[in-house]
Amino acid sequence: MMTPMHTDLMKYSTPTPATSHERQAMRTCRKARRAAFFIFIAEVFSHAHRSPMKSTRPRANAVL
């Protein structure tokens, strides 16, 4: 006995290009994730203590 075909699942059984609405939804989600990531990074850097960089000359006997 064959199982009935579900038309809702037919779209995902074969590879098809995304529709314009799906592409727009993916783009919107990507932009939201990117914005959230940059907000998180800004928070991390705002709480991190940064010491000033010192430029030092290498020692004469340093192994290269």
PyMOL commands that set and color helices and strands:
alter all, ss='L'
color gray80, all
select helices_A, chain A and resi 7-13+20-47
alter helices_A, ss='H'
color red, helices_A
deselect
rebuild
show_as cartoon
